[in-house]
């Protein structure tokens, strides 16, 4: 065996998959933050009601922005550690919509 032979510890790199993950993660982060801002502003309209449900109002107003920020931070950490990162902002989008919907249901009841 020669000194130039690559051992079993060297793994081939896949730059195309890494580039796609970075682009998808950045786009999903932007969408997550934009959607969180839109849901925040839409939730402020619930304050027009004379007696909104406090829990529903808090879920609708604060839930999506907090989840978006957590998704962005976890996405950045995953990118730095070179792990699959697009899942975190995508999860923040889905969870933010679910939390906002639950808040809307509580407000409507």
TADAHU-V273899 format. One record per backbone hydrogen bond with DSSP energy under -0.5 kcal/mol. NH is the residue of the N-H (numbers start at 1). CO is the residue of the C=O. If there is no record, write none. Layout:
BEGIN
nh=NH co=CO
nh=NH co=CO
END
This chain:
BEGIN
nh=5 co=2
nh=10 co=7
nh=11 co=9
nh=18 co=14
nh=19 co=15
nh=20 co=16
nh=21 co=17
nh=22 co=18
nh=23 co=19
nh=24 co=20
nh=25 co=21
nh=26 co=22
nh=27 co=23
nh=28 co=24
nh=29 co=25
nh=30 co=26
nh=31 co=27
nh=32 co=28
nh=33 co=29
nh=34 co=30
nh=35 co=31
nh=36 co=32
nh=37 co=33
nh=38 co=34
nh=39 co=35
nh=40 co=36
nh=41 co=37
nh=42 co=38
nh=43 co=39
nh=44 co=40
nh=45 co=41
nh=45 co=42
nh=46 co=43
nh=47 co=44
nh=48 co=45
nh=49 co=46
nh=52 co=49
nh=57 co=53
nh=58 co=54
nh=59 co=55
nh=60 co=56
nh=61 co=57
nh=62 co=58
nh=63 co=58
nh=63 co=59
nh=66 co=62
nh=67 co=63
nh=68 co=64
nh=69 co=65
nh=70 co=66
nh=71 co=67
nh=72 co=68
nh=73 co=69
nh=74 co=70
nh=75 co=71
nh=76 co=72
nh=77 co=73
nh=78 co=74
nh=79 co=75
nh=80 co=76
nh=81 co=77
nh=82 co=79
nh=83 co=78
nh=88 co=85
nh=89 co=85
nh=90 co=86
nh=91 co=87
nh=92 co=88
nh=93 co=89
nh=94 co=90
nh=95 co=91
nh=96 co=92
nh=97 co=93
nh=98 co=94
nh=99 co=95
nh=100 co=96
nh=101 co=97
nh=102 co=98
nh=103 co=99
nh=104 co=100
nh=105 co=101
nh=106 co=102
nh=107 co=103
nh=108 co=104
nh=109 co=105
END
